[in-house]
Amino acid sequence: MGLDLRGIKIAIIGGDRRDIYLMQELIKLGAAVTAVGFSPCPELSQVRLVDKLETAFNKAQVLVFPMGGTDLEGNIKTLDQDFILRLSPEIAAAIPEGVLMIIGFARDFVKEWAQKYRWKMIEIAEMDMVAIMNSIPSAEGVLQIAMEKLPITIHDSSSFVLGFGRLGKTLARMLKGIGANTTVVARKRADLSRIFEMGYRPLHCSEMHQLISEADVIFNTVPVLILDEKLLSLLRKDTLILDIASAPGGTDFTAAKRLGLNAILAPSLPGIAAPKTSGKILAQVIPQLILREVPHEYF
């Protein structure tokens, strides 16, 4: 028997193109979907579109926030830039107790509000099913940017991947597959052994200064500052830096600009590079969470 969301009222709070595909899948499962931050389009003909957060929250049992959550001021990303959405203290206080909030990544102040106002909040960005599957469009997207920005082919380039998590593993495999000379930087000795076993060149993060000047392109997946001014000063001026870690990334962008380096922060790539695939990934996870967490009297 398939998933059945009939009787469930879901509000999509901002987001990007992948959320359009997510909404279509939720409607197929019978959910009543309201969205804020989107303009009318044929793909959303069955979605109730509103222009205020408070209206979207009204009677919703489930709130779905973007994968990136909010910024430090509470601003929420929207597909239509004419919409300005902000999760302010006043707006947070209006969210009903017991509501299920599904969000990719929550800032500390959002977590505090969730506890204070007794929301059921679930962060999904680090769930394996989401993170591993999302690593595919993320890796493809950043490779596309690299191909557009580099004056050389990725094949036979000196490519450095910083971090060997879910995204780092996928990206290193793709780089090697198209012929890049791939160096992977990691901290754990077990990871370095696995990097060697998989045919990449392993490099401990404490030894980056010894080899980083070789890089034609650096892909950073580490969400803490790793490319500081000292390391950046060792790079050639034509080295391309692509930072795909969670905002604000792991690069000192101010120092990079001062040094004349081309450093690009590229967040939310799944929603840009492959929104249909990314939306369907979310649609595999979110309905199951709803069925698990929403009381059955709503069905």
SERO-4910 file (N, C-alpha, C, O; in steps of 0.05 Angstrom, whole numbers):
BEGIN
 pado doro    nc1    nc2    nc3   cac1   cac2   cac3    cc1    cc2    cc3    oc1    oc2    oc3
  Met    A     17    -24      0      0      0      0     18     25      0     37     26     15
  Gly    A     11     45    -17     27     69    -19     23     88      4      5     84     20
  Leu    A     39    109      5     36    129     25     10    145     20      3    150     -3
  Asp    A     -3    153     42    -28    167     40    -27    191     58    -26    188     83
  Leu    A    -28    215     47    -27    239     63    -54    254     63    -55    278     70
  Arg    A    -76    241     55   -102    253     55   -109    263     83   -106    249    103
  Gly    A   -119    288     85   -126    300    110   -104    316    123   -109    329    144
  Ile    A    -80    315    112    -58    330    123    -54    356    109    -53    357     84
  Lys    A    -52    377    124    -48    404    113    -19    412    117     -9    413    139
  Ile    A     -5    417     95     24    422     94     29    450     83     17    457     63
  Ala    A     46    465     97     54    491     87     83    491     79    100    483     95
  Ile    A     89    499     55    116    501     45    125    530     49    113    548     37
  Ile    A    145    534     65    154    561     73    179    568     58    201    563     66
  Gly    A    175    581     35    198    589     19    212    565      6    202    542      8
  Gly    A    235    570     -6    250    548    -18    259    555    -46    260    579    -53
  Asp    A    265    535    -62    274    539    -89    259    521   -108    238    511   -102
  Arg    A    271    517   -132    256    502   -153    251    473   -145    231    461   -154
  Arg    A    268    461   -128    263    433   -120    237    431   -104    224    410   -105
  Asp    A    229    453    -90    205    451    -75    180    451    -92    159    442    -83
  Ile    A    182    461   -117    159    458   -135    154    429   -141    131    420   -140
  Tyr    A    175    413   -146    171    385   -151    163    370   -126    147    351   -127
  Leu    A    173    378   -102    164    367    -77    134    371    -73    120    352    -66
  Met    A    125    395    -78     96    401    -75     79    383    -93     58    373    -85
  Gln    A     88    380   -118     73    363   -136     70    334   -126     49    322   -128
  Glu    A     92    324   -114     91    297   -103     74    295    -79     59    275    -75
  Leu    A     74    315    -62     57    315    -38     27    316    -45     11    303    -33
  Ile    A     21    331    -66     -7    332    -76    -16    305    -87    -38    296    -82
  Lys    A      2    291   -101     -4    264   -111    -11    245    -88    -27    227    -92
  Leu    A      1    250    -65     -4    233    -42    -29    242    -26    -36    229     -6
  Gly    A    -43    263    -36    -68    271    -24    -66    294     -4    -87    302      7
  Ala    A    -43    305      1    -40    327     20    -53    353      9    -53    357    -15
  Ala    A    -62    370     27    -71    397     20    -47    415     25    -37    418     47
  Val    A    -37    427      3    -12    442      5    -16    472      1    -29    481    -18
  Thr    A     -5    487     20     -4    517     18     25    524     16     42    511     28
  Ala    A     30    546      1     58    554     -2     60    585     -1     42    599    -10
  Val    A     82    594     11     88    623     11    116    627      0    134    612      7
  Gly    A    119    648    -17    145    653    -29    147    645    -58    168    645    -70
  Phe    A    124    637    -69    123    627    -97    102    643   -113     81    649   -102
  Ser    A    108    649   -138     89    662   -156     73    640   -170     82    617   -173
  Pro    A     49    647   -179     32    628   -194     46    617   -219     59    632   -233
  Cys    A     43    591   -223     54    579   -247     38    553   -252     26    543   -233
  Pro    A     38    542   -277     22    518   -282     29    495   -264     11    479   -257
  Glu    A     54    492   -256     63    470   -239     50    471   -211     49    451   -198
  Leu    A     41    495   -203     31    498   -176      0    504   -177    -10    517   -159
  Ser    A    -13    495   -198    -41    501   -201    -58    489   -179    -80    499   -173
  Gln    A    -49    468   -166    -64    455   -145    -54    463   -117    -63    452    -97
  Val    A    -36    482   -116    -26    492    -91    -39    519    -83    -42    536   -101
  Arg    A    -46    521    -59    -57    547    -49    -34    566    -43    -19    561    -24
  Leu    A    -31    587    -59     -9    606    -56    -18    630    -39    -39    642    -45
  Val    A     -3    636    -19     -9    659     -2     16    677     -1     38    670    -10
  Asp    A     12    701     10     35    720     10     44    728     38     61    746     40
  Lys    A     34    715     58     42    721     86     48    696    101     34    675     98
  Leu    A     69    697    118     75    673    134     52    665    152     46    642    155
  Glu    A     40    685    165     18    679    183     -5    664    170    -17    646    182
  Thr    A    -10    671    145    -32    658    130    -24    629    124    -40    611    125
  Ala    A      2    625    117     11    598    111     10    580    136      4    556    134
  Phe    A     16    591    159     16    575    184    -11    566    192    -15    546    205
  Asn    A    -32    582    185    -59    578    194    -69    550    188    -71    542    164
  Lys    A    -75    534    208    -87    507    206    -68    486    195    -76    463    191
  Ala    A    -43    494    190    -23    474    180    -14    456    202     -8    465    224
  Gln    A    -13    430    196     -1    411    216     29    407    211     43    399    228
  Val    A     37    413    186     65    409    179     76    434    165     63    445    147
  Leu    A     99    444    174    113    466    161    139    456    149    155    443    163
  Val    A    143    460    123    167    451    110    184    476    103    176    492     85
  Phe    A    206    479    116    224    501    111    246    493     91    250    469     87
  Pro    A    260    512     79    281    505     59    303    488     71    307    488     96
  Met    A    318    475     54    341    459     64    361    477     78    374    468     97
  Gly    A    365    501     69    384    519     82    373    533    107    387    548    120
  Gly    A    348    528    113    336    540    137    333    570    134    321    579    115
  Thr    A    344    585    153    344    614    152    372    624    154    391    609    160
  Asp    A    376    650    148    402    661    154    403    670    183    384    665    198
  Leu    A    424    684    191    427    691    219    406    712    228    402    716    252
  Glu    A    394    726    209    373    746    216    345    734    214    325    748    218
  Gly    A    343    708    207    317    695    204    305    697    177    283    688    173
  Asn    A    320    709    157    309    711    130    308    683    117    326    667    121
  Ile    A    287    678    102    281    653     89    284    656     59    272    674     48
  Lys    A    299    638     47    303    640     18    276    635      3    261    617     11
  Thr    A    271    650    -18    247    647    -34    255    645    -63    275    656    -72
  Leu    A    239    630    -79    243    628   -107    237    655   -121    251    663   -139
  Asp    A    216    668   -112    208    694   -122    220    716   -104    213    718    -81
  Gln    A    239    731   -115    253    751    -99    235    774    -90    243    790    -73
  Asp    A    211    777   -102    192    797    -93    181    791    -65    171    809    -51
  Phe    A    183    766    -57    174    758    -30    197    761    -10    219    751    -15
  Ile    A    191    774     12    211    776     34    199    762     58    179    771     69
  Leu    A    211    740     65    201    724     88    222    725    110    246    721    105
  Arg    A    213    729    134    231    730    157    218    717    181    196    724    189
  Leu    A    232    697    192    222    684    216    231    701    240    252    697    252
  Ser    A    215    721    247    221    739    269    211    727    295    196    708    295
  Pro    A    218    739    318    208    729    344    177    730    345    165    712    356
  Glu    A    165    751    333    136    753    333    123    731    316    103    720    324
  Ile    A    135    726    293    124    705    276    127    678    289    109    661    288
  Ala    A    150    673    301    155    648    315    135    642    337    126    620    340
  Ala    A    128    664    351    108    661    373     81    653    363     64    643    378
  Ala    A     76    658    337     49    653    326     47    624    315     25    615    307
  Ile    A     69    610    314     68    582    304     56    564    325     66    565    348
  Pro    A     36    549    319     22    533    339     40    512    353     58    501    341
  Glu    A     34    508    378     48    486    393     41    459    380     18    455    371
  Gly    A     61    442    379     56    415    368     59    412    338     58    390    328
  Val    A     62    435    324     65    433    295     91    418    288    111    420    302
  Leu    A     91    403    266    115    389    257    129    408    238    119    416    217
  Met    A    154    416    245    171    432    228    193    415    216    209    404    231
  Ile    A    194    413    190    215    399    176    233    419    163    223    436    147
  Ile    A    258    418    169    277    438    160    304    424    153    311    405    167
  Gly    A    318    435    134    343    422    127    363    426    150    374    407    161
  Phe    A    368    451    156    388    459    176    377    482    193    368    502    181
  Ala    A    376    479    219    365    499    236    386    514    252    404    502    264
  Arg    A    385    541    251    402    557    267    396    553    297    375    543    304
  Asp    A    415    561    314    411    557    343    386    571    353    372    560    370
  Phe    A    381    595    343    358    610    353    331    596    345    311    598    359
  Val    A    331    583    322    307    568    313    304    544    331    281    537    339
  Lys    A    325    531    338    324    508    357    313    517    384    297    503    397
  Glu    A    322    540    393    312    551    419    282    556    418    268    550    437
  Trp    A    273    568    396    245    574    393    229    548    392    207    545    403
  Ala    A    240    528    378    226    502    376    221    490    403    200    479    409
  Gln    A    241    492    421    238    482    448    219    499    464    202    489    479
  Lys    A    221    526    461    204    544    476    175    541    469    158    540    487
  Tyr    A    169    539    443    141    538    434    131    510    429    109    506    419
  Arg    A    148    490    434    141    462    433    132    453    405    112    440    401
  Trp    A    149    461    385    145    450    359    159    423    358    178    418    372
  Lys    A    150    405    340    165    381    334    183    388    310    174    389    287
  Met    A    208    392    315    226    400    294    245    378    286    257    365    303
  Ile    A    247    372    260    265    352    249    283    365    229    274    376    209
  Glu    A    309    362    233    329    371    213    336    348    195    343    326    205
  Ile    A    334    352    169    338    329    151    364    331    134    371    312    121
  Ala    A    378    353    135    401    357    117    423    335    123    436    327    104
  Glu    A    425    327    148    446    307    154    436    279    155    451    260    162
  Met    A    411    274    149    401    247    147    415    233    123    417    245    102
  Asp    A    424    209    127    439    195    105    423    194     79    434    199     58
  Met    A    397    188     81    382    185     56    381    211     41    380    210     16
  Val    A    380    233     55    380    259     41    408    268     33    413    275     10
  Ala    A    427    267     52    454    277     47    468    261     25    482    273      8
  Ile    A    466    235     26    481    219      6    469    223    -21    483    227    -41
  Met    A    442    222    -23    429    226    -49    434    255    -59    438    259    -83
  Asn    A    433    275    -42    438    302    -50    466    307    -59    472    326    -73
  Ser    A    485    290    -50    513    294    -58    516    290    -88    535    301   -100
  Ile    A    498    276   -101    500    272   -130    495    297   -145    512    306   -161
  Pro    A    472    311   -142    468    336   -156    487    358   -147    494    376   -163
  Ser    A    496    357   -122    515    377   -112    542    374   -127    553    393   -136
  Ala    A    551    349   -129    577    344   -143    575    351   -172    593    363   -184
  Glu    A    553    342   -185    549    349   -214    548    379   -218    559    390   -237
  Gly    A    534    393   -200    531    422   -202    558    437   -199    563    455   -214
  Val    A    574    428   -180    600    443   -176    619    436   -198    636    452   -205
  Leu    A    618    412   -209    635    405   -232    627    422   -257    644    430   -272
  Gln    A    601    427   -260    592    444   -281    604    472   -279    613    484   -298
  Ile    A    603    483   -254    615    509   -249    645    509   -255    655    528   -268
  Ala    A    659    488   -246    687    486   -251    694    486   -281    712    499   -290
  Met    A    678    471   -296    682    469   -325    678    497   -339    692    503   -358
  Glu    A    659    512   -328    654    538   -340    675    559   -332    681    577   -348
  Lys    A    687    556   -309    705    576   -298    734    571   -305    750    589   -307
  Leu    A    742    545   -308    770    538   -312    778    542   -341    762    536   -359
  Pro    A    802    552   -346    812    554   -374    825    528   -383    835    526   -406
  Ile    A    824    507   -366    835    481   -372    814    460   -369    793    465   -357
  Thr    A    819    436   -379    801    414   -374    804    403   -345    826    406   -333
  Ile    A    783    392   -334    786    379   -309    803    354   -312    818    346   -294
  His    A    800    340   -334    818    318   -341    847    327   -339    855    347   -352
  Asp    A    863    313   -324    891    318   -320    896    343   -303    919    351   -300
  Ser    A    875    355   -292    879    378   -273    888    367   -246    884    344   -239
  Ser    A    900    385   -230    906    379   -203    883    389   -186    880    413   -180
  Ser    A    866    370   -178    841    377   -164    843    368   -134    849    345   -129
  Phe    A    837    386   -116    837    381    -88    809    381    -77    794    399    -82
  Val    A    802    360    -62    776    358    -48    782    360    -19    796    343     -8
  Leu    A    771    380     -6    775    383     23    751    371     38    729    381     36
  Gly    A    756    350     52    735    336     67    728    310     53    727    308     29
  Phe    A    723    289     70    716    263     59    691    252     71    688    229     79
  Gly    A    671    271     73    645    262     82    628    252     59    639    243     38
  Arg    A    602    254     61    585    243     40    590    257     13    592    244     -7
  Leu    A    591    284     14    595    299    -11    624    296    -21    628    293    -45
  Gly    A    643    296     -3    671    293    -11    676    267    -25    691    266    -45
  Lys    A    664    245    -15    667    219    -28    656    219    -56    669    209    -75
  Thr    A    632    229    -59    619    229    -86    635    247   -105    639    239   -128
  Leu    A    643    270    -96    658    288   -114    685    277   -122    693    279   -145
  Ala    A    699    265   -103    725    253   -110    722    230   -130    738    228   -149
  Arg    A    701    214   -128    696    193   -147    691    204   -175    701    193   -194
  Met    A    675    225   -176    669    237   -202    693    249   -215    698    247   -239
  Leu    A    709    263   -199    734    275   -209    753    254   -221    763    257   -243
  Lys    A    757    233   -205    774    212   -215    763    200   -241    777    192   -259
  Gly    A    736    197   -242    723    185   -265    727    201   -291    727    189   -312
  Ile    A    731    227   -289    736    243   -313    766    250   -316    773    268   -332
  Gly    A    783    236   -301    811    238   -306    827    259   -291    849    265   -298
  Ala    A    815    270   -270    830    290   -254    850    276   -236    846    253   -227
  Asn    A    872    289   -231    892    280   -211    881    290   -184    884    313   -177
  Thr    A    869    272   -169    853    279   -146    867    275   -120    875    253   -113
  Thr    A    870    297   -105    880    296    -78    857    301    -59    842    320    -62
  Val    A    855    285    -38    833    288    -19    845    294      8    862    279     18
  Val    A    836    315     20    846    324     46    827    316     68    803    321     66
  Ala    A    837    303     89    821    293    111    837    295    137    861    300    136
  Arg    A    823    292    159    835    293    185    840    266    198    860    261    210
  Lys    A    820    248    194    821    222    208    840    203    192    839    202    168
  Arg    A    856    188    207    874    170    195    860    147    180    869    138    159
  Ala    A    837    139    191    821    118    177    812    128    150    812    113    130
  Asp    A    804    153    149    795    165    123    818    166    103    815    161     80
  Leu    A    841    174    113    865    176     96    872    148     84    880    146     61
  Ser    A    869    128    100    874    101     90    854     93     69    861     81     48
  Arg    A    829    100     73    809     94     53    813    110     27    808    100      5
  Ile    A    821    135     31    827    152      7    849    139    -10    847    139    -34
  Phe    A    870    129      3    891    115    -11    881     90    -25    887     85    -48
  Glu    A    865     75    -10    854     50    -22    837     55    -46    836     38    -64
  Met    A    823     78    -47    805     84    -70    820     97    -93    808    103   -114
  Gly    A    846    101    -90    862    110   -113    866    140   -115    875    149   -135
  Tyr    A    859    154    -93    865    183    -93    890    188    -77    901    170    -64
  Arg    A    901    212    -79    924    219    -63    914    230    -36    901    250    -35
  Pro    A    921    216    -14    912    226     13    931    248     23    955    248     18
  Leu    A    919    267     37    934    289     49    921    297     75    898    305     76
  His    A    936    296     97    926    305    123    923    335    122    939    349    110
  Cys    A    902    345    136    897    373    135    920    390    147    924    413    139
  Ser    A    935    378    165    958    392    176    981    395    157   1000    410    161
  Glu    A    980    380    134   1001    381    115    993    395     89   1008    394     69
  Met    A    970    409     89    961    422     65    981    442     54    983    445     30
  His    A    994    456     72   1012    477     63   1035    467     46   1048    482     31
  Gln    A   1040    441     48   1063    430     32   1056    426      3   1074    427    -14
  Leu    A   1030    421     -3   1023    414    -31   1002    432    -43    996    429    -67
  Ile    A    989    449    -28    966    464    -37    973    482    -61    955    488    -77
  Ser    A    998    490    -64   1005    507    -87   1003    492   -114   1004    505   -135
  Glu    A   1001    466   -113    997    451   -138    969    453   -150    965    448   -173
  Ala    A    950    461   -134    922    459   -141    914    477   -165    921    501   -165
  Asp    A    900    466   -184    887    481   -205    859    489   -195    850    511   -201
  Val    A    847    471   -181    820    477   -170    817    463   -143    827    441   -139
  Ile    A    804    477   -124    800    467    -97    770    466    -93    756    486    -96
  Phe    A    760    443    -84    732    440    -77    730    436    -47    740    416    -36
  Asn    A    719    456    -33    717    453     -4    689    444      4    669    455     -4
  Thr    A    688    422     21    663    412     32    662    415     62    643    406     75
  Val    A    683    426     74    685    428    103    672    453    113    679    475    105
  Pro    A    652    451    131    636    475    139    648    491    162    634    505    176
  Val    A    674    490    165    688    508    184    712    520    169    721    509    149
  Leu    A    722    542    179    744    556    165    768    538    162    780    530    182
  Ile    A    775    531    138    798    515    132    818    529    113    842    526    116
  Leu    A    807    544     94    823    559     76    827    587     87    813    606     78
  Asp    A    845    590    106    850    616    118    870    632    102    880    622     81
  Glu    A    876    656    110    893    673     94    921    661     91    933    664     69
  Lys    A    931    647    111    957    635    109    958    615     86    977    614     71
  Leu    A    938    597     85    938    577     64    932    590     37    944    583     17
  Leu    A    914    609     36    907    622     11    931    636     -1    933    638    -26
  Ser    A    948    647     16    972    661      6    991    643     -9   1009    652    -23
  Leu    A    988    616     -5   1006    597    -18    996    589    -46   1011    576    -61
  Leu    A    972    597    -53    960    589    -78    970    605   -102    977    629    -98
  Arg    A    970    593   -125    975    608   -150    951    626   -155    929    620   -146
  Lys    A    955    648   -169    934    667   -174    912    656   -192    889    665   -191
  Asp    A    918    635   -208    898    624   -226    884    600   -214    869    586   -228
  Thr    A    888    594   -188    874    572   -175    845    580   -170    839    602   -161
  Leu    A    827    562   -177    798    567   -173    790    553   -147    796    529   -143
  Ile    A    775    567   -130    765    556   -105    735    555   -107    721    576   -112
  Leu    A    723    532   -104    695    528   -104    686    517    -76    693    494    -70
  Asp    A    672    533    -61    665    525    -34    636    517    -33    618    533    -38
  Ile    A    631    492    -28    604    481    -28    595    472      0    576    457      3
  Ala    A    610    481     20    602    475     48    578    492     56    572    512     43
  Ser    A    565    485     78    543    501     88    553    529     93    575    533    103
  Ala    A    536    549     87    542    577     92    551    581    121    539    569    139
  Pro    A    572    597    126    586    615    108    609    602     93    626    616     82
  Gly    A    610    575     92    632    562     78    657    559     95    657    567    119
  Gly    A    678    548     84    703    544     98    726    560     87    749    553     91
  Thr    A    719    582     73    740    599     60    739    627     71    717    637     76
  Asp    A    762    639     75    763    667     82    760    683     56    780    689     43
  Phe    A    736    689     49    731    702     23    742    731     22    749    740      1
  Thr    A    743    744     45    754    771     46    784    770     39    794    786     23
  Ala    A    798    751     51    826    748     45    830    739     16    849    749      3
  Ala    A    813    721      6    816    712    -21    813    735    -41    829    737    -60
  Lys    A    794    753    -36    791    776    -53    815    794    -52    824    805    -73
  Arg    A    825    798    -28    849    815    -25    873    804    -39    890    819    -49
  Leu    A    875    778    -40    897    764    -53    893    760    -83    911    750    -97
  Gly    A    870    769    -93    865    767   -122    857    739   -131    862    732   -154
  Leu    A    846    723   -113    839    695   -120    809    694   -127    793    709   -117
  Asn    A    803    675   -145    775    671   -153    763    650   -135    767    626   -139
  Ala    A    749    659   -114    736    641    -95    706    645    -96    696    667    -93
  Ile    A    691    623   -100    663    624   -104    649    607    -83    655    583    -79
  Leu    A    629    619    -69    612    604    -51    588    594    -67    574    610    -78
  Ala    A    584    568    -67    563    556    -84    544    539    -67    546    514    -68
  Pro    A    526    551    -52    508    535    -35    483    526    -51    478    535    -74
  Ser    A    468    508    -39    442    500    -50    443    489    -79    425    494    -94
  Leu    A    465    476    -85    468    466   -113    447    446   -122    440    446   -145
  Pro    A    438    428   -104    417    409   -114    393    423   -126    382    414   -146
  Gly    A    384    445   -113    361    460   -123    367    475   -149    348    484   -162
  Ile    A    392    479   -155    400    494   -179    407    475   -202    397    478   -224
  Ala    A    424    455   -196    434    437   -216    414    417   -225    412    410   -249
  Ala    A    398    406   -207    379    385   -214    354    386   -196    351    369   -178
  Pro    A    338    407   -199    315    411   -181    295    388   -181    284    382   -160
  Lys    A    290    376   -204    270    354   -205    280    330   -189    266    319   -173
  Thr    A    305    323   -194    317    300   -178    317    307   -149    310    290   -132
  Ser    A    326    331   -142    328    339   -114    301    340   -100    298    332    -77
  Gly    A    280    350   -115    254    350   -104    243    322    -98    229    318    -78
  Lys    A    249    304   -116    240    276   -112    255    262    -90    244    244    -77
  Ile    A    279    270    -85    294    260    -62    279    268    -36    275    252    -18
  Leu    A    272    294    -34    257    303    -11    230    289     -9    221    283     13
  Ala    A    218    283    -32    191    271    -31    193    241    -23    172    229    -17
  Gln    A    217    230    -23    220    203    -12    222    202     18    216    182     31
  Val    A    230    225     30    236    226     58    213    240     74    204    230     94
  Ile    A    204    263     64    186    280     80    159    266     85    150    268    108
  Pro    A    146    253     66    121    240     72    124    219     94    106    216    111
  Gln    A    146    204     94    150    184    115    152    197    143    142    186    162
  Leu    A    166    219    144    168    234    170    141    243    179    134    242    203
  Ile    A    125    253    160     98    263    167     81    240    178     68    243    199
  Leu    A     81    218    164     65    195    173     74    185    201     58    175    216
  Arg    A    100    188    206    110    179    232    103    198    255     99    190    277
  Glu    A    102    224    249    101    244    270     74    257    274     68    267    296
  Val    A     57    258    253     31    272    255     11    253    267      8    230    258
  Pro    A     -4    262    288    -24    244    301    -44    233    280    -52    247    262
  His    A    -52    208    284    -69    195    265    -97    207    263   -112    201    244
  Glu    A   -106    223    283   -133    233    281   -135    253    258   -158    261    250
  Tyr    A   -112    262    247   -114    281    224   -119    266    198   -126    279    178
  Phe    A   -117    239    198   -120    224    173   -150    219    167   -156    206    147
***
